Amino acid sequence: MIQVADINLTNLCNARCPQCQRTSPFGLHTAKNLPLTTWSLLDFKNYFPKNTLNDMKEYSFCGTYGDPLMAKDIESIVYYIMDNSKAKVIITTNGSIRKDDFYTRLGNYCGRRLSMVIDVDGVDEQMHQKYRRGTSLRKSLDALTSLSQTKAIPLSQSIIFKHNEDYKDQITELALSHGSHNHQHCYSDRFDGNNE
């Protein structure tokens, strides 16, 4: 039995992170050779018919080239999994795409079977957006808060660069104070020649 299905529902994203694979190295726009695509609920059902959903213990939506919350049918896809299996769902997102009621609705419907990892990359908007460009720290924190008021599991993470490495404890405290159950740091060498 396969334990986890890691699915990229879309390569659409609201962010312009400088070193993301979808970002052009010649400016903060989408790479010209990336054909924009997204799965619908029907696409998902075709790949994962009802009688196969329980073949997985977990469905992970973490976009390599996009943010899963940019998929128009993400909510319907998650409900389809919840209604037709015992599998869990984990979504990794920058948290700046949907309105607060989306997180509340999804968390109430899925309960403990849903975990969501939301990016918190700074203690203020300027620090957060140095890498996570085009997103909003306030929206990410609001998403954590909304999700934490349900039975779902709100989680958070930071990508650590030179510009925020001295603020790890404060970033963690900020995320936890907005409802995150656990905050992780991922180290990067993407800025300032830091290769440690």
Salt bridges, closest charged atoms under 4 A:
ASP73 OD1 - LYS72 NZ 3.36
GLU75 OE2 - ARG105 NE 2.62
ASP101 OD2 - ARG105 NH1 3.34
ASP119 OD2 - ARG132 NH1 3.31
ASP121 OD2 - ARG132 NE 2.72
ASP142 OD1 - ARG138 NH1 3.29
